[in-house]
Amino acid sequence: MVELKYDANGLIPCIVQDEKDGAVLMMAWMNEESVKRTLEDGTTWFWSRSRQEFWNKGATSGSKQIVKKMYYDCDADCLLAVVEQLGSGACHTGERTCFYRELTK
């Protein structure tokens, strides 16, 4: 496996993209173990900085993410998970994507 570059806290950002239309669904943090779990399990696993625990996306909400492909960027310090999004949406607010608010001047 490639040598990914984690930050000082052992984390790497993971952008999650819908395989059907390319929409950016969310961004969450992974550590080495959550990357391993994601690759082995085929669903997204993240590290919660606030709760200091692993979470499997959709385990409680039903909005699972089935990983179709995983990429890393040219610097190996950011991940991209291309997923099949199941359930109502990726955002904990109930929205389809976490990026539903536009930043204006």
Long-range contacts (C-beta under 8 A, 24 or more apart in sequence): 2-72, 2-76, 3-76, 4-32, 4-35, 4-72, 4-76, 4-77, 4-79, 5-75, 5-76, 5-77, 6-31, 6-32, 6-77, 7-77, 9-49, 11-47, 11-49, 12-77, 12-78, 12-79, 13-78, 13-79, 14-44, 14-46, 14-78, 14-79, 14-80, 14-81, 15-78, 15-79, 15-80, 15-81, 16-44, 16-57, 16-65, 16-80, 16-81, 16-83, 16-90, 17-80, 17-81, 17-82, 17-83, 18-82, 18-83, 18-84, 18-85, 18-97, 19-68, 19-69, 19-82, 19-83, 19-84, 20-84, 23-96, 23-97, 24-97, 24-99, 25-65, 25-83, 25-85, 25-89, 25-90, 25-91, 25-96, 25-97, 25-98, 25-99, 26-90, 26-91, 26-97, 26-98, 26-99, 27-98, 28-57, 30-79, 35-79, 38-67, 38-70, 38-81, 39-67, 39-70, 42-66, 42-67, 43-67, 44-81, 44-83, 57-90, 58-86, 58-87, 61-87, 61-88, 61-92, 62-86, 62-87, 62-88, 63-87, 63-88, 63-89, 63-90, 65-90
